[in-house]
Amino acid sequence: QKEVEQDPGPLSVPEGAIVSLNCTYSNSAFQYFMWYRQYSRKGPELLMYTYSSGNKEDGRFTAQVDKSSKYISLFIRDSQPSDSATYLCAMSTGFQKLVFGTGTRLLVSP
Amino acid sequence: DTGVSQNPRHKITKRGQNVTFRCDPISEHNRLYWYRQTLGQGPEFLTYFQNEAQLEKSRLLSDRFSAERPKGSFSTLEIQRTEQGDSAMYLCASRQSPQGHEQETQYFGPGTRLLVL
């Protein structure tokens, strides 16, 4: 079993929809949680960062962490075709390597 | 451009050849990481440096792989006697020294895409 599980998708939604992306994990020592966006053949771009449990909002993006359930989520409001990309969750125990999910491919149609 | 840079962006080589990739981190970042990403997978950790010291190596990093960061600035990743299974995107990331919980984030370069024929 992988430390971090993420549905690979693809997830197809119409423009303007609310998108929900999720990851589960097994290592209770993870304290730092990130979401990266990766366009085809590009490096991952940091979207959201959260320490420990709670919510964080940045524009159309909201990240949630529930450590008791070992579950993290990323919500995208008013999705745009330019949001079409692969979304990677990543987490770490602190100041060392990141452990990534497989990534969820999102397709937003006009 | 003050982001992480990687060179070359693409490399095609024949099986058995040696290849070397370079990473230039963000200038004030003293931690540098290498990851490998294959198609349809998330990046997998290979190794990381704090300044010039290599602090951790993954079991994925066979003895054909070697990484250096001689002056604590840029880093090189060399693969000797390449195999077809080495074909992947090699990603470099950097970050600041830990100065609190907000400094955990890593910033990635564009990657070097390797194809071994």
gemmi code that builds the backbone of each chain (N, CA, C; Angstrom):
import gemmi

chains = {
    "A": [
        ("GLN", (0.846, -1.196, 0.000), (0.000, 0.000, 0.000), (0.880, 1.244, 0.000)),
        ("LYS", (0.534, 2.207, -0.854), (1.300, 3.441, -0.907), (1.002, 4.295, 0.308)),
        ("GLU", (1.984, 5.128, 0.671), (1.790, 6.039, 1.798), (0.724, 7.082, 1.503)),
        ("VAL", (0.644, 7.496, 0.238), (-0.317, 8.522, -0.165), (-1.124, 7.982, -1.352)),
        ("GLU", (-2.431, 8.009, -1.225), (-3.316, 7.507, -2.277), (-4.076, 8.680, -2.898)),
        ("GLN", (-4.128, 8.667, -4.221), (-4.830, 9.739, -4.936), (-5.433, 9.141, -6.203)),
        ("ASP", (-6.682, 9.435, -6.457), (-7.364, 8.932, -7.645), (-6.753, 9.591, -8.880)),
        ("PRO", (-6.285, 8.815, -9.862), (-5.617, 9.420, -11.018), (-6.555, 10.117, -11.998)),
        ("GLY", (-7.876, 9.876, -11.877), (-8.822, 10.487, -12.805), (-8.760, 9.827, -14.173)),
        ("PRO", (-9.096, 10.516, -15.259), (-9.328, 11.955, -15.297), (-10.682, 12.364, -14.717)),
        ("LEU", (-10.723, 13.594, -14.214), (-11.934, 14.188, -13.702), (-12.342, 15.274, -14.695)),
        ("SER", (-13.506, 15.109, -15.304), (-13.975, 16.052, -16.321), (-15.143, 16.850, -15.774)),
        ("VAL", (-15.054, 18.176, -15.840), (-16.104, 19.056, -15.334), (-16.345, 20.176, -16.334)),
        ("PRO", (-17.536, 20.774, -16.312), (-17.776, 21.939, -17.174), (-17.235, 23.203, -16.518)),
        ("GLU", (-16.932, 24.175, -17.315), (-16.452, 25.468, -16.821), (-17.432, 26.036, -15.794)),
        ("GLY", (-16.897, 26.564, -14.695), (-17.727, 27.147, -13.652), (-18.065, 26.188, -12.528)),
        ("ALA", (-17.784, 24.911, -12.696), (-18.093, 23.915, -11.668), (-17.148, 24.050, -10.480)),
        ("ILE", (-17.604, 23.513, -9.353), (-16.735, 23.388, -8.174), (-16.055, 22.021, -8.258)),
        ("VAL", (-14.746, 22.024, -8.136), (-13.970, 20.795, -8.237), (-13.476, 20.390, -6.853)),
        ("SER", (-13.567, 19.120, -6.571), (-13.064, 18.576, -5.306), (-12.025, 17.503, -5.609)),
        ("LEU", (-10.828, 17.705, -5.105), (-9.732, 16.757, -5.288), (-9.298, 16.276, -3.910)),
        ("ASN", (-8.953, 14.990, -3.805), (-8.706, 14.419, -2.484), (-7.506, 13.493, -2.462)),
        ("CYS", (-6.940, 13.364, -1.282), (-5.884, 12.377, -1.038), (-6.083, 11.782, 0.344)),
        ("THR", (-5.737, 10.524, 0.478), (-5.672, 9.903, 1.793), (-4.237, 9.454, 2.037)),
        ("TYR", (-3.892, 9.325, 3.299), (-2.530, 8.916, 3.617), (-2.531, 8.015, 4.831)),
        ("SER", (-1.415, 7.317, 5.004), (-1.357, 6.336, 6.088), (-0.379, 6.724, 7.197)),
        ("ASN", (0.559, 7.615, 6.914), (1.593, 7.964, 7.879), (1.115, 9.103, 8.779)),
        ("SER", (0.834, 8.794, 10.023), (0.306, 9.815, 10.935), (1.349, 10.863, 11.301)),
        ("ALA", (2.601, 10.650, 10.923), (3.650, 11.626, 11.226), (3.668, 12.798, 10.239)),
        ("PHE", (2.930, 12.689, 9.141), (2.875, 13.812, 8.201), (2.255, 15.020, 8.888)),
        ("GLN", (2.924, 16.182, 8.740), (2.420, 17.417, 9.349), (2.264, 18.536, 8.324)),
        ("TYR", (2.933, 18.408, 7.181), (2.957, 19.467, 6.189), (2.311, 18.940, 4.919)),
        ("PHE", (1.363, 19.711, 4.406), (0.542, 19.242, 3.298), (0.510, 20.293, 2.193)),
        ("MET", (0.753, 19.848, 0.986), (0.834, 20.756, -0.144), (0.028, 20.246, -1.324)),
        ("TRP", (-0.399, 21.159, -2.132), (-0.987, 20.855, -3.436), (-0.153, 21.548, -4.502)),
        ("TYR", (0.225, 20.770, -5.493), (0.957, 21.289, -6.642), (0.106, 21.098, -7.892)),
        ("ARG", (0.265, 22.009, -8.840), (-0.366, 21.888, -10.150), (0.745, 21.642, -11.154)),
        ("GLN", (0.511, 20.694, -12.057), (1.519, 20.375, -13.052), (0.878, 20.320, -14.429)),
        ("TYR", (1.322, 21.212, -15.293), (0.902, 21.166, -16.688), (1.778, 20.160, -17.426)),
        ("SER", (1.273, 19.693, -18.553), (1.964, 18.648, -19.301), (3.403, 19.048, -19.618)),
        ("ARG", (4.325, 18.149, -19.280), (5.746, 18.309, -19.576), (6.373, 19.510, -18.871)),
        ("LYS", (5.782, 19.944, -17.761), (6.341, 21.036, -16.961), (6.615, 20.551, -15.546)),
        ("GLY", (7.362, 21.341, -14.769), (7.587, 21.015, -13.382), (6.380, 21.364, -12.525)),
        ("PRO", (6.234, 20.742, -11.352), (5.111, 21.062, -10.456), (5.220, 22.493, -9.932)),
        ("GLU", (4.065, 23.155, -9.837), (3.960, 24.535, -9.352), (3.180, 24.517, -8.049)),
        ("LEU", (3.747, 25.090, -6.994), (3.083, 25.088, -5.689), (1.809, 25.937, -5.730)),
        ("LEU", (0.694, 25.332, -5.288), (-0.592, 26.034, -5.227), (-0.951, 26.413, -3.794)),
        ("MET", (-0.933, 25.423, -2.913), (-1.402, 25.636, -1.554), (-0.498, 24.875, -0.587)),
        ("TYR", (-0.357, 25.437, 0.596), (0.452, 24.820, 1.646), (-0.290, 24.958, 2.968)),
        ("THR", (-0.354, 23.872, 3.718), (-1.020, 23.884, 5.011), (-0.176, 23.134, 6.017)),
        ("TYR", (-0.055, 23.716, 7.194), (0.617, 23.017, 8.283), (-0.442, 22.475, 9.238)),
        ("SER", (-0.366, 21.198, 9.506), (-1.265, 20.499, 10.431), (-2.706, 20.578, 9.926)),
        ("SER", (-3.677, 20.472, 10.801), (-5.081, 20.432, 10.378), (-5.634, 21.824, 10.152)),
        ("GLY", (-6.760, 21.879, 9.428), (-7.435, 23.142, 9.231), (-7.674, 23.453, 7.776)),
        ("ASN", (-8.191, 24.645, 7.552), (-8.508, 25.113, 6.206), (-7.622, 26.291, 5.838)),
        ("LYS", (-7.397, 26.427, 4.547), (-6.676, 27.597, 4.048), (-7.277, 27.988, 2.713)),
        ("GLU", (-7.519, 29.271, 2.539), (-8.160, 29.744, 1.316), (-7.245, 30.728, 0.608)),
        ("ASP", (-7.203, 30.624, -0.730), (-6.423, 31.564, -1.530), (-7.152, 31.740, -2.853)),
        ("GLY", (-7.889, 32.829, -2.972), (-8.643, 33.080, -4.196), (-9.681, 31.999, -4.426)),
        ("ARG", (-9.628, 31.344, -5.562), (-10.610, 30.303, -5.893), (-10.258, 28.945, -5.267)),
        ("PHE", (-9.139, 28.854, -4.592), (-8.655, 27.587, -4.057), (-8.812, 27.524, -2.539)),
        ("THR", (-9.285, 26.367, -2.055), (-9.374, 26.107, -0.622), (-8.763, 24.740, -0.344)),
        ("ALA", (-7.840, 24.697, 0.602), (-7.241, 23.429, 1.011), (-7.742, 23.079, 2.402)),
        ("GLN", (-8.074, 21.803, 2.584), (-8.524, 21.312, 3.886), (-7.693, 20.111, 4.289)),
        ("VAL", (-7.375, 20.057, 5.579), (-6.635, 18.927, 6.118), (-7.391, 18.397, 7.328)),
        ("ASP", (-7.667, 17.110, 7.329), (-8.291, 16.444, 8.471), (-7.336, 15.343, 8.901)),
        ("LYS", (-6.511, 15.648, 9.887), (-5.511, 14.678, 10.317), (-6.145, 13.484, 11.027)),
        ("SER", (-7.285, 13.699, 11.659), (-7.914, 12.574, 12.362), (-8.366, 11.499, 11.379)),
        ("SER", (-8.742, 11.906, 10.181), (-9.163, 10.964, 9.141), (-8.060, 10.678, 8.140)),
        ("LYS", (-6.937, 11.347, 8.262), (-5.818, 11.220, 7.315), (-6.315, 11.486, 5.898)),
        ("TYR", (-6.906, 12.669, 5.733), (-7.604, 13.004, 4.486), (-7.381, 14.471, 4.199)),
        ("ILE", (-6.951, 14.775, 2.966), (-6.801, 16.177, 2.589), (-7.573, 16.436, 1.309)),
        ("SER", (-7.999, 17.668, 1.147), (-8.811, 18.039, -0.008), (-8.361, 19.369, -0.574)),
        ("LEU", (-8.593, 19.536, -1.864), (-8.422, 20.822, -2.538), (-9.713, 21.105, -3.293)),
        ("PHE", (-10.297, 22.275, -3.043), (-11.496, 22.696, -3.753), (-11.137, 23.856, -4.680)),
        ("ILE", (-11.659, 23.782, -5.886), (-11.482, 24.858, -6.854), (-12.861, 25.378, -7.218)),
        ("ARG", (-13.094, 26.656, -6.926), (-14.384, 27.264, -7.268), (-14.311, 27.907, -8.642)),
        ("ASP", (-15.464, 27.991, -9.305), (-15.547, 28.655, -10.607), (-14.413, 28.174, -11.517)),
        ("SER", (-14.346, 26.879, -11.721), (-13.237, 26.301, -12.494), (-13.197, 26.861, -13.910)),
        ("GLN", (-11.989, 27.004, -14.409), (-11.723, 27.571, -15.727), (-10.983, 26.550, -16.594)),
        ("PRO", (-11.114, 26.659, -17.909), (-10.343, 25.740, -18.775), (-8.842, 25.786, -18.497)),
        ("SER", (-8.349, 26.940, -18.052), (-6.921, 27.057, -17.744), (-6.529, 26.276, -16.489)),
        ("ASP", (-7.533, 25.798, -15.736), (-7.247, 24.945, -14.574), (-6.970, 23.508, -14.983)),
        ("SER", (-7.185, 23.181, -16.238), (-6.939, 21.818, -16.720), (-5.457, 21.488, -16.570)),
        ("ALA", (-5.180, 20.503, -15.754), (-3.798, 20.143, -15.409), (-3.862, 18.902, -14.527)),
        ("THR", (-2.709, 18.437, -14.102), (-2.638, 17.370, -13.104), (-2.360, 18.000, -11.746)),
        ("TYR", (-3.148, 17.605, -10.760), (-3.006, 18.142, -9.406), (-2.403, 17.069, -8.507)),
        ("LEU", (-1.282, 17.412, -7.924), (-0.529, 16.488, -7.079), (-0.643, 16.903, -5.623)),
        ("CYS", (-1.028, 15.979, -4.760), (-0.915, 16.260, -3.337), (0.475, 15.788, -2.889)),
        ("ALA", (1.013, 16.469, -1.897), (2.324, 16.113, -1.371), (2.332, 16.380, 0.118)),
        ("MET", (3.094, 15.616, 0.844), (3.153, 15.807, 2.289), (4.503, 15.379, 2.827)),
        ("SER", (4.821, 15.862, 4.015), (6.086, 15.503, 4.628), (5.968, 15.525, 6.139)),
        ("THR", (6.953, 14.885, 6.769), (7.006, 14.879, 8.227), (7.703, 16.128, 8.750)),
        ("GLY", (8.434, 16.812, 7.867), (9.065, 18.054, 8.285), (10.460, 18.220, 7.734)),
        ("PHE", (10.621, 19.201, 6.859), (11.929, 19.671, 6.420), (12.738, 18.630, 5.643)),
        ("GLN", (12.097, 17.608, 5.165), (12.829, 16.601, 4.427), (12.094, 16.316, 3.120)),
        ("LYS", (12.092, 15.077, 2.693), (11.519, 14.733, 1.405), (10.001, 14.904, 1.424)),
        ("LEU", (9.487, 15.192, 0.237), (8.052, 15.197, 0.027), (7.636, 13.823, -0.494)),
        ("VAL", (6.471, 13.377, -0.041), (5.874, 12.150, -0.558), (4.635, 12.563, -1.343)),
        ("PHE", (4.584, 12.189, -2.599), (3.526, 12.628, -3.499), (2.494, 11.537, -3.739)),
        ("GLY", (1.270, 11.976, -4.053), (0.292, 11.088, -4.643), (0.592, 10.934, -6.130)),
        ("THR", (-0.206, 10.104, -6.794), (0.028, 9.871, -8.220), (-0.396, 11.051, -9.079)),
        ("GLY", (-1.242, 11.935, -8.500), (-1.763, 13.059, -9.273), (-3.126, 12.739, -9.851)),
        ("THR", (-4.008, 13.743, -9.855), (-5.328, 13.629, -10.494), (-5.351, 14.557, -11.694)),
        ("ARG", (-5.677, 13.978, -12.848), (-5.769, 14.785, -14.060), (-7.148, 15.421, -14.124)),
        ("LEU", (-7.188, 16.755, -14.218), (-8.439, 17.518, -14.270), (-8.611, 18.116, -15.660)),
        ("LEU", (-9.804, 17.946, -16.216), (-10.149, 18.536, -17.515), (-11.376, 19.419, -17.323)),
        ("VAL", (-11.230, 20.714, -17.608), (-12.340, 21.654, -17.503), (-12.731, 22.069, -18.911)),
        ("SER", (-13.940, 21.734, -19.291), (-14.383, 22.019, -20.664), (-15.147, 23.344, -20.724)),
        ("PRO", (-14.930, 24.119, -21.798), (-15.616, 25.425, -21.939), (-17.116, 25.244, -22.123)),
    ],
    "B": [
        ("ASP", (15.074, 35.801, -14.224), (14.267, 34.719, -13.670), (14.913, 34.218, -12.387)),
        ("THR", (14.187, 34.208, -11.276), (14.773, 33.829, -9.995), (14.304, 32.459, -9.547)),
        ("GLY", (13.702, 31.679, -10.423), (13.234, 30.355, -10.072), (14.341, 29.326, -10.178)),
        ("VAL", (13.966, 28.055, -9.944), (14.892, 26.940, -10.095), (15.074, 26.662, -11.587)),
        ("SER", (16.313, 26.512, -12.020), (16.554, 26.202, -13.430), (17.257, 24.855, -13.563)),
        ("GLN", (16.966, 24.168, -14.659), (17.553, 22.864, -14.917), (18.014, 22.791, -16.360)),
        ("ASN", (19.131, 22.146, -16.546), (19.676, 21.959, -17.897), (20.310, 20.574, -18.026)),
        ("PRO", (20.181, 19.943, -19.207), (19.335, 20.379, -20.314), (17.871, 20.123, -20.010)),
        ("ARG", (16.979, 20.606, -20.821), (15.562, 20.350, -20.633), (15.186, 18.977, -21.182)),
        ("HIS", (15.894, 18.540, -22.198), (15.641, 17.239, -22.811), (16.974, 16.571, -23.105)),
        ("LYS", (16.997, 15.242, -22.952), (18.201, 14.488, -23.259), (17.788, 13.131, -23.815)),
        ("ILE", (18.302, 12.818, -24.993), (18.104, 11.502, -25.583), (19.459, 10.835, -25.640)),
        ("THR", (19.560, 9.613, -25.142), (20.836, 8.922, -25.119), (20.627, 7.450, -25.439)),
        ("LYS", (21.701, 6.788, -25.742), (21.629, 5.355, -26.000), (21.966, 4.596, -24.732)),
        ("ARG", (21.362, 3.460, -24.585), (21.610, 2.592, -23.436), (23.103, 2.366, -23.263)),
        ("GLY", (23.564, 2.500, -22.012), (24.965, 2.298, -21.717), (25.791, 3.570, -21.640)),
        ("GLN", (25.218, 4.679, -22.139), (25.927, 5.950, -22.086), (25.733, 6.607, -20.720)),
        ("ASN", (26.646, 7.528, -20.395), (26.529, 8.316, -19.157), (25.872, 9.656, -19.476)),
        ("VAL", (25.067, 10.149, -18.550), (24.442, 11.468, -18.715), (24.595, 12.254, -17.423)),
        ("THR", (24.631, 13.568, -17.557), (24.735, 14.451, -16.387), (23.748, 15.589, -16.547)),
        ("PHE", (23.017, 15.869, -15.461), (22.047, 16.956, -15.441), (22.493, 17.989, -14.406)),
        ("ARG", (22.107, 19.224, -14.669), (22.475, 20.301, -13.749), (21.232, 20.984, -13.201)),
        ("CYS", (21.304, 21.397, -11.953), (20.225, 22.161, -11.307), (20.806, 23.390, -10.635)),
        ("ASP", (20.229, 24.541, -10.912), (20.573, 25.773, -10.212), (19.384, 26.181, -9.346)),
        ("PRO", (19.529, 26.136, -8.022), (18.387, 26.442, -7.143), (18.165, 27.945, -7.044)),
        ("ILE", (17.091, 28.313, -6.375), (16.854, 29.710, -6.026), (17.998, 30.144, -5.108)),
        ("SER", (18.518, 31.332, -5.325), (19.824, 31.711, -4.767), (19.904, 31.633, -3.237)),
        ("GLU", (18.881, 31.997, -2.518), (18.988, 31.976, -1.055), (18.601, 30.644, -0.435)),
        ("HIS", (18.275, 29.662, -1.263), (17.850, 28.354, -0.764), (19.069, 27.462, -0.542)),
        ("ASN", (19.219, 26.935, 0.680), (20.375, 26.086, 0.908), (20.037, 24.597, 0.900)),
        ("ARG", (18.763, 24.271, 0.729), (18.385, 22.863, 0.590), (17.993, 22.592, -0.854)),
        ("LEU", (18.501, 21.481, -1.381), (18.263, 21.125, -2.781), (17.888, 19.649, -2.849)),
        ("TYR", (16.858, 19.357, -3.622), (16.295, 18.014, -3.707), (16.264, 17.549, -5.164)),
        ("TRP", (16.438, 16.252, -5.346), (16.235, 15.614, -6.651), (15.090, 14.605, -6.529)),
        ("TYR", (14.219, 14.622, -7.543), (13.114, 13.676, -7.629), (13.099, 13.102, -9.046)),
        ("ARG", (12.457, 11.952, -9.176), (12.245, 11.345, -10.481), (10.753, 11.102, -10.668)),
        ("GLN", (10.265, 11.431, -11.865), (8.839, 11.249, -12.150), (8.673, 10.470, -13.449)),
        ("THR", (7.962, 9.349, -13.372), (7.638, 8.581, -14.565), (6.190, 8.867, -14.953)),
        ("LEU", (5.836, 8.496, -16.150), (4.540, 8.836, -16.721), (3.401, 8.300, -15.857)),
        ("GLY", (2.486, 9.191, -15.508), (1.315, 8.791, -14.738), (1.561, 8.625, -13.255)),
        ("GLN", (2.747, 9.004, -12.803), (3.084, 8.887, -11.382), (3.484, 10.236, -10.813)),
        ("GLY", (3.410, 10.358, -9.501), (3.920, 11.547, -8.857), (5.437, 11.468, -8.721)),
        ("PRO", (6.076, 12.596, -8.459), (7.535, 12.570, -8.266), (7.927, 11.682, -7.095)),
        ("GLU", (9.065, 10.997, -7.238), (9.601, 10.154, -6.171), (10.955, 10.715, -5.747)),
        ("PHE", (11.148, 10.801, -4.455), (12.362, 11.369, -3.881), (13.584, 10.520, -4.231)),
        ("LEU", (14.677, 11.203, -4.596), (15.940, 10.519, -4.852), (16.986, 10.852, -3.789)),
        ("THR", (17.230, 12.172, -3.583), (18.259, 12.579, -2.646), (18.106, 14.052, -2.317)),
        ("TYR", (18.740, 14.510, -1.220), (18.743, 15.942, -0.945), (20.025, 16.385, -0.252)),
        ("PHE", (20.298, 17.668, -0.425), (21.491, 18.317, 0.110), (21.091, 19.484, 1.006)),
        ("GLN", (21.868, 19.655, 2.054), (21.851, 20.915, 2.781), (23.228, 21.513, 2.588)),
        ("ASN", (23.272, 22.639, 1.921), (24.554, 23.202, 1.452), (25.251, 22.132, 0.612)),
        ("GLU", (26.486, 21.789, 0.920), (27.195, 20.793, 0.097), (27.053, 19.373, 0.622)),
        ("ALA", (26.427, 19.205, 1.783), (26.305, 17.878, 2.391), (25.084, 17.128, 1.869)),
        ("GLN", (25.316, 15.906, 1.400), (24.226, 15.046, 0.954), (23.690, 14.313, 2.176)),
        ("LEU", (22.457, 14.619, 2.597), (21.943, 14.154, 3.874), (21.104, 12.885, 3.791)),
        ("GLU", (20.513, 12.619, 2.642), (19.676, 11.428, 2.532), (19.646, 10.953, 1.093)),
        ("LYS", (19.684, 9.650, 0.916), (19.559, 9.045, -0.408), (18.487, 7.969, -0.374)),
        ("SER", (17.636, 7.957, -1.364), (16.595, 6.951, -1.465), (17.179, 5.614, -1.936)),
        ("ARG", (16.444, 4.554, -1.625), (16.848, 3.241, -2.151), (16.699, 3.191, -3.668)),
        ("LEU", (15.937, 4.153, -4.218), (15.794, 4.235, -5.678), (17.115, 4.619, -6.331)),
        ("LEU", (17.995, 5.247, -5.566), (19.249, 5.757, -6.110), (20.280, 4.631, -6.109)),
        ("SER", (20.323, 3.899, -7.244), (21.274, 2.797, -7.329), (22.693, 3.335, -7.424)),
        ("ASP", (23.678, 2.403, -7.415), (25.073, 2.842, -7.457), (25.453, 3.433, -8.810)),
        ("ARG", (24.547, 3.372, -9.786), (24.822, 4.025, -11.072), (24.522, 5.525, -11.008)),
        ("PHE", (23.852, 5.946, -9.959), (23.463, 7.342, -9.803), (24.396, 8.014, -8.795)),
        ("SER", (24.818, 9.218, -9.124), (25.580, 9.998, -8.148), (25.190, 11.458, -8.269)),
        ("ALA", (25.084, 12.105, -7.136), (24.726, 13.514, -7.104), (25.763, 14.268, -6.293)),
        ("GLU", (26.011, 15.496, -6.737), (26.974, 16.343, -6.037), (26.452, 17.765, -5.940)),
        ("ARG", (26.951, 18.459, -4.954), (26.680, 19.898, -4.822), (27.937, 20.514, -4.234)),
        ("PRO", (28.973, 20.626, -5.043), (30.322, 20.883, -4.532), (30.504, 22.190, -3.767)),
        ("LYS", (29.841, 23.231, -4.129), (30.031, 24.498, -3.439), (28.755, 24.973, -2.764)),
        ("GLY", (27.837, 24.069, -2.604), (26.595, 24.433, -1.949), (25.689, 25.306, -2.780)),
        ("SER", (25.975, 25.404, -4.084), (25.095, 26.206, -4.938), (24.396, 25.287, -5.927)),
        ("PHE", (24.926, 25.138, -7.160), (24.303, 24.249, -8.140), (24.585, 22.798, -7.778)),
        ("SER", (23.809, 21.906, -8.382), (23.991, 20.476, -8.161), (24.001, 19.750, -9.501)),
        ("THR", (24.676, 18.618, -9.540), (24.646, 17.753, -10.721), (24.182, 16.362, -10.324)),
        ("LEU", (23.453, 15.741, -11.221), (23.015, 14.354, -11.065), (23.554, 13.583, -12.267)),
        ("GLU", (24.366, 12.575, -12.008), (24.940, 11.778, -13.075), (24.372, 10.370, -13.031)),
        ("ILE", (24.050, 9.854, -14.191), (23.620, 8.465, -14.320), (24.637, 7.766, -15.224)),
        ("GLN", (25.256, 6.737, -14.700), (26.227, 5.975, -15.477), (25.551, 4.746, -16.078)),
        ("ARG", (26.036, 4.337, -17.232), (25.550, 3.106, -17.896), (24.018, 3.106, -17.925)),
        ("THR", (23.447, 4.106, -18.552), (22.001, 4.268, -18.546), (21.281, 3.022, -19.059)),
        ("GLU", (20.093, 2.819, -18.491), (19.212, 1.719, -18.879), (17.883, 2.317, -19.335)),
        ("GLN", (17.117, 1.536, -20.099), (15.840, 2.057, -20.591), (14.916, 2.429, -19.432)),
        ("GLY", (15.033, 1.729, -18.336), (14.212, 2.032, -17.164), (14.544, 3.359, -16.501)),
        ("ASP", (15.649, 3.992, -16.911), (16.000, 5.305, -16.360), (15.231, 6.421, -17.053)),
        ("SER", (14.532, 6.106, -18.127), (13.750, 7.127, -18.853), (12.695, 7.699, -17.921)),
        ("ALA", (12.733, 9.003, -17.732), (11.847, 9.669, -16.778), (12.101, 11.164, -16.855)),
        ("MET", (11.299, 11.920, -16.081), (11.560, 13.337, -15.875), (12.323, 13.450, -14.558)),
        ("TYR", (13.454, 14.134, -14.574), (14.243, 14.332, -13.364), (14.030, 15.785, -12.906)),
        ("LEU", (13.489, 15.898, -11.714), (13.084, 17.199, -11.178), (13.998, 17.607, -10.039)),
        ("CYS", (14.290, 18.875, -10.009), (15.070, 19.465, -8.929), (14.170, 20.448, -8.181)),
        ("ALA", (14.325, 20.512, -6.877), (13.555, 21.453, -6.071), (14.476, 22.077, -5.035)),
        ("SER", (14.121, 23.255, -4.562), (14.915, 23.879, -3.512), (14.010, 24.558, -2.491)),
        ("ARG", (14.576, 24.853, -1.334), (13.828, 25.523, -0.267), (14.819, 26.182, 0.688)),
        ("GLN", (14.283, 27.042, 1.516), (15.100, 27.703, 2.514), (15.349, 26.771, 3.685)),
        ("SER", (16.295, 27.124, 4.516), (16.465, 26.415, 5.787), (15.203, 26.567, 6.610)),
        ("PRO", (14.898, 25.577, 7.426), (13.688, 25.680, 8.249), (13.769, 26.837, 9.234)),
        ("GLN", (12.806, 27.756, 9.119), (12.745, 28.898, 10.035), (11.349, 29.022, 10.612)),
        ("GLY", (10.718, 27.894, 10.744), (9.329, 27.898, 11.188), (8.514, 27.091, 10.207)),
        ("HIS", (7.285, 26.877, 10.563), (6.457, 25.971, 9.783), (6.170, 26.485, 8.381)),
        ("GLU", (6.269, 27.791, 8.163), (5.949, 28.325, 6.846), (7.062, 28.101, 5.837)),
        ("GLN", (8.191, 27.560, 6.248), (9.318, 27.402, 5.342), (9.457, 25.999, 4.795)),
        ("GLU", (8.442, 25.172, 4.915), (8.548, 23.788, 4.493), (8.427, 23.613, 2.979)),
        ("THR", (7.857, 24.603, 2.312), (7.530, 24.425, 0.902), (8.770, 24.291, 0.025)),
        ("GLN", (8.681, 23.426, -0.972), (9.732, 23.241, -1.950), (9.262, 23.787, -3.294)),
        ("TYR", (10.200, 24.389, -4.019), (9.902, 24.982, -5.315), (10.652, 24.204, -6.389)),
        ("PHE", (9.922, 23.796, -7.404), (10.457, 22.901, -8.419), (10.911, 23.641, -9.671)),
        ("GLY", (11.915, 23.051, -10.312), (12.336, 23.497, -11.623), (11.502, 22.844, -12.713)),
        ("PRO", (11.798, 23.149, -13.977), (11.008, 22.616, -15.090), (11.299, 21.161, -15.412)),
        ("GLY", (12.385, 20.619, -14.858), (12.704, 19.215, -15.089), (13.586, 18.987, -16.302)),
        ("THR", (14.268, 17.838, -16.281), (15.014, 17.344, -17.438), (14.367, 16.029, -17.844)),
        ("ARG", (13.905, 15.990, -19.071), (13.245, 14.766, -19.564), (14.288, 13.905, -20.246)),
        ("LEU", (14.491, 12.696, -19.717), (15.496, 11.765, -20.239), (14.810, 10.625, -20.974)),
        ("LEU", (15.300, 10.350, -22.167), (14.848, 9.189, -22.934), (16.069, 8.340, -23.267)),
        ("VAL", (16.029, 7.100, -22.817), (17.117, 6.154, -23.080), (16.651, 5.162, -24.143)),
        ("LEU", (17.338, 5.159, -25.267), (16.940, 4.283, -26.384), (17.630, 2.930, -26.299)),
    ],
}
model = gemmi.Model(1)
for chain_id, residues in chains.items():
    chain = gemmi.Chain(chain_id)
    for i, (resn, *xyz) in enumerate(residues, 1):
        res = gemmi.Residue()
        res.name, res.seqid = resn, gemmi.SeqId(i, " ")
        for name, pos in zip(("N", "CA", "C"), xyz):
            atom = gemmi.Atom()
            atom.name, atom.element = name, gemmi.Element(name[0])
            atom.pos, atom.b_iso = gemmi.Position(*pos), 0.0
            res.add_atom(atom)
        chain.add_residue(res)
    model.add_chain(chain)
structure = gemmi.Structure()
structure.add_model(model)
structure.setup_entities()
